[in-house]
Amino acid sequence: MDIKQLTAVVTVAETGSVTKAAQLLHLVQSAVTRQIIGLEEELGVPLFERTRQGMVPTDAGAALVERARRVLVEIERARAEIRPAHGHVTGIVHVGILGAALDLLAQPLVEAVAEKYPGVDLRMSTAYSGHLQQWLDAGDLDLSLVYDLESTPAVHVVPLLRDQLWAVAPPEAGLRPDRPVDVAEALRQPFVMPVPGHGLRILIDQARLEARVKPRVTVEANSMDLQKLLVRAGCGWTVLPAPGVAADVTAGTLSAAPLRNPEIRRTVALGLSRTGRTPPAVEAVAAELVRIIREAVREGRWPAARLIDG
């Protein structure tokens, strides 16, 4: 089993075609086929099913592809870190950003890393906190923002701030950031509820029990963008993190206000993978991300957030 074979397996799995994989790898089709067949003979199992829809990994093939991707990333990372760079920080850094903070953090982080650390290959992913945590645990992310997570054997966690959830409504509702809204008032409106299992849903359910109110659910949604779209369409109010709606409030397409009775807050933390040593490139990007977050809170661009000292 060699790097060329692993590269061929991953590329065929991603494209679903030996022909497309050969084009991407700048090889003839027969060479890619030989690499796949050679691996299948070595392992004693088929790695792909040849279907009308293309090359589909078998269970064994999918398992190999998952691990091969990690092997190839680590090899690429090692090359980037070892390559002489005259003292400059180099390497690959894969960052996870919470969806609610994406508009606030993604562009400043990319610009800061490009300016200060041009030798760093920055990669960025966004998802729910639970998914980001899973990717951290698996070592697929080097660092990520997460909600309400404590350190584990696989992840070191640094709490950064306490984030407040807001009631979000159409503009005509007249909600204002300087006038908090009771949880009971928000939930008595027609309500766009996050789906069961969503982190926001858990917090809302806890708050409604404390407020002793039953929400008037009109529809359930599985993403922040869908919640905002439905609120703009007049389907009801909802609850979202403040940074996720700040731009919409400024633009006048939504109105929003902090929740109270009870106030709903959660901790935003930085998780760092414990897999092996922390490369200088990861430390540099983590420091930039923390700096950008702290500046956003101090300047009021992350509304109603409270920094955690440390």
C-alpha positions in Angstrom: 0.0 0.0 0.0 1.6 3.3 -1.1 0.7 7.0 -1.3 -0.2 6.8 -5.0 -2.7 4.0 -4.3 -4.3 5.8 -1.4 -4.6 9.0 -3.5 -6.2 7.0 -6.3 -8.7 5.4 -3.9 -9.7 8.7 -2.4 -10.0 10.5 -5.8 -12.1 7.8 -7.3 -14.4 7.8 -4.2 -14.8 11.6 -4.4 -15.4 11.7 -8.2 -17.3 8.5 -8.6 -15.3 7.8 -11.7 -12.0 6.3 -12.7 -12.0 8.5 -15.8 -12.5 11.7 -13.8 -10.0 10.6 -11.2 -7.4 10.0 -13.9 -8.0 13.5 -15.3 -7.5 15.1 -11.9 -4.4 13.0 -11.2 -2.9 13.6 -14.6 -2.7 9.8 -15.2 -4.0 7.5 -17.9 -7.2 5.6 -16.9 -5.5 2.2 -16.9 -2.9 3.4 -14.3 -5.7 4.4 -11.9 -7.4 1.1 -12.5 -4.2 -0.8 -11.7 -3.7 1.0 -8.5 -7.3 0.2 -7.3 -7.0 -3.5 -8.4 -3.6 -3.7 -6.7 -5.0 -2.6 -3.4 -8.0 -4.9 -3.7 -5.7 -7.8 -4.3 -3.5 -6.8 -1.4 -6.4 -6.4 1.0 -8.4 -9.4 -0.4 -11.7 -7.4 -0.6 -13.4 -5.3 -3.3 -13.2 -1.6 -2.6 -15.7 -0.4 -5.1 -18.9 -1.5 -6.8 -19.1 -0.7 -10.5 -22.6 0.7 -11.0 -24.4 2.7 -13.7 -24.1 5.7 -11.4 -20.3 5.2 -11.2 -17.8 3.8 -8.7 -19.4 3.4 -5.3 -17.2 2.4 -2.3 -18.1 -0.8 -0.6 -18.2 -0.9 3.2 -14.5 -1.9 3.2 -13.8 0.8 0.6 -15.5 3.5 2.6 -13.5 2.5 5.7 -10.3 2.7 3.7 -11.2 6.0 2.1 -11.9 7.6 5.5 -8.5 6.6 6.9 -6.7 7.3 3.6 -7.9 10.9 3.7 -6.4 11.4 7.1 -3.1 9.8 6.1 -2.8 12.0 3.0 -3.7 15.1 5.1 -1.0 14.2 7.6 1.6 13.7 4.9 0.6 17.0 3.3 0.8 18.7 6.8 4.3 17.2 7.4 5.6 18.5 4.1 4.2 22.0 4.8 5.8 22.1 8.3 9.1 20.6 7.3 9.7 22.6 4.1 12.3 25.3 4.7 10.6 28.7 5.2 13.3 30.9 6.7 11.7 31.0 10.2 8.2 31.6 9.0 5.2 29.8 10.4 4.0 27.2 7.8 1.6 24.3 7.8 -2.0 23.3 7.3 -4.6 24.4 9.8 -8.3 23.3 9.6 -10.6 25.5 11.6 -14.2 24.9 12.6 -16.5 28.0 12.9 -20.0 28.0 14.5 -22.6 28.9 11.9 -24.0 31.7 14.1 -20.6 33.4 14.1 -19.6 32.8 10.5 -20.4 36.2 9.2 -18.6 37.8 12.1 -15.4 35.8 12.1 -14.6 34.0 8.8 -13.5 37.0 6.7 -11.4 38.7 9.4 -9.7 35.4 10.2 -8.8 34.7 6.6 -7.5 38.2 6.1 -5.4 38.1 9.3 -3.8 34.8 8.6 -3.1 35.8 5.0 -1.4 39.0 6.2 0.6 37.6 9.1 1.2 34.0 8.2 1.2 33.6 4.4 2.9 30.2 4.7 -0.2 28.8 6.5 -2.7 26.8 4.4 -6.0 27.8 6.1 -9.0 25.4 5.8 -12.4 26.3 7.2 -15.5 24.3 8.0 -18.8 25.2 9.5 -21.5 23.1 11.1 -23.5 22.7 14.3 -21.5 22.6 17.5 -22.2 18.8 17.9 -20.7 18.1 14.5 -17.7 20.3 15.1 -17.1 18.5 18.4 -17.2 15.1 16.6 -14.7 16.3 14.0 -12.4 17.6 16.7 -12.6 14.3 18.6 -11.7 12.4 15.3 -8.8 14.7 14.6 -10.4 16.1 11.4 -10.2 19.6 12.8 -7.2 21.2 14.5 -9.3 23.8 16.4 -12.9 24.8 16.5 -15.4 27.0 18.3 -17.9 24.9 20.2 -20.8 25.5 22.7 -20.8 24.3 26.3 -18.0 21.8 25.9 -15.5 20.7 28.6 -12.1 19.3 28.0 -11.9 15.6 27.0 -9.0 13.2 26.4 -9.2 14.2 22.7 -9.9 17.9 23.0 -8.5 20.8 25.1 -11.1 23.4 25.7 -10.6 27.1 26.5 -13.8 29.1 27.5 -14.0 32.4 25.7 -17.3 34.1 26.3 -20.9 33.7 27.5 -23.3 34.2 24.6 -26.9 35.3 25.0 -29.9 34.0 22.9 -32.3 36.5 21.5 -35.9 36.5 20.4 -36.1 37.2 16.7 -39.2 38.5 14.9 -40.3 40.3 11.7 -39.4 44.1 11.6 -43.0 45.1 12.3 -42.8 43.4 15.7 -40.5 46.3 16.8 -38.1 44.3 18.9 -35.1 46.2 20.1 -31.7 45.2 21.5 -32.1 47.6 24.4 -35.5 46.2 25.5 -35.3 42.5 26.6 -38.3 40.3 26.0 -39.7 37.6 28.4 -39.4 34.0 27.3 -43.1 33.6 27.9 -44.0 36.5 25.6 -41.8 35.2 22.8 -43.2 31.6 23.0 -46.8 32.8 23.0 -46.3 34.2 19.5 -46.6 31.9 16.5 -43.2 30.2 16.8 -40.5 28.7 14.4 -39.0 26.0 16.6 -35.6 24.3 16.0 -36.0 20.6 15.4 -35.7 18.1 18.3 -32.1 17.3 19.2 -30.8 20.7 18.0 -28.8 22.5 20.7 -31.1 25.5 20.6 -34.2 23.3 21.0 -32.8 21.9 24.2 -32.2 25.4 25.6 -35.6 26.6 24.6 -37.3 23.5 26.1 -35.5 24.1 29.4 -36.5 27.8 29.3 -40.1 27.2 28.5 -40.4 24.7 31.4 -39.0 27.3 33.8 -41.3 30.0 32.4 -44.3 27.6 32.5 -45.4 28.3 29.0 -46.3 26.1 26.0 -45.0 27.4 22.7 -47.3 28.0 19.7 -45.2 26.1 17.2 -46.1 26.7 13.5 -43.2 24.9 12.0 -39.9 23.2 13.0 -36.6 24.1 11.2 -33.2 22.5 11.2 -30.9 25.5 10.4 -30.4 29.1 11.4 -30.8 30.3 7.8 -34.1 28.5 7.5 -35.4 29.9 10.8 -34.6 33.4 9.6 -36.2 32.9 6.2 -39.4 31.7 7.9 -39.5 34.6 10.3 -39.0 37.0 7.4 -41.9 35.3 5.7 -44.2 35.9 8.6 -44.4 32.4 10.0 -43.6 33.5 13.5 -40.9 34.4 15.9 -37.9 32.3 16.8 -34.8 32.2 19.1 -31.2 32.6 17.8 -27.7 33.6 18.9 -27.2 37.4 18.7 -24.3 37.3 16.2 -26.4 35.3 13.8 -28.9 38.1 13.4 -26.9 41.2 14.1 -26.5 42.0 10.4 -30.2 41.3 9.7 -31.2 43.7 12.5 -28.9 46.4 11.1 -30.3 45.9 7.6 -33.9 46.1 8.9 -35.0 42.7 7.7 -35.5 41.4 11.2 -36.0 42.8 14.7 -34.5 41.1 17.8 -34.2 41.5 21.5 -32.4 39.7 24.4 -34.4 37.1 26.2 -35.1 37.3 30.0 -37.1 35.4 32.7 -35.1 33.3 32.2 -32.1 34.7 30.4 -30.6 32.1 28.2 -26.8 32.0 27.9 -24.3 29.4 26.8 -20.5 29.3 26.8 -18.6 29.7 23.5 -15.2 27.9 23.8 -12.2 27.2 21.7 -11.5 23.5 21.3 -8.0 22.3 20.3 -7.3 18.8 19.2 -4.9 16.9 21.5 -3.7 14.5 18.7 0.1 14.8 19.0 1.9 18.1 19.6 0.2 21.4 18.7 2.1 22.7 15.6 3.1 26.4 15.6 0.7 27.1 12.7 -2.2 25.9 14.8 -1.1 28.0 17.8 -0.8 31.1 15.6 -4.3 30.7 14.0 -5.8 30.0 17.4 -4.3 33.2 18.8 -5.7 35.2 15.8 -9.1 33.7 16.2 -9.2 34.5 20.0 -8.0 38.1 19.3 -10.7 38.6 16.7 -13.4 37.3 19.0 -12.3 39.5 21.9 -12.2 42.6 19.7 -15.7 41.8 18.3 -17.1 41.6 21.9 -15.3 44.7 23.1 -16.5 46.7 20.1 -20.1 45.5 20.4 -20.1 43.5 17.2 -20.9 40.4 19.2 -24.0 41.7 21.0 -24.8 40.9 24.6 -21.7 38.7 25.0 -19.6 38.6 28.1 -15.9 37.8 27.9 -14.5 35.1 30.2 -11.2 36.2 31.7 -8.3 33.9 31.2 
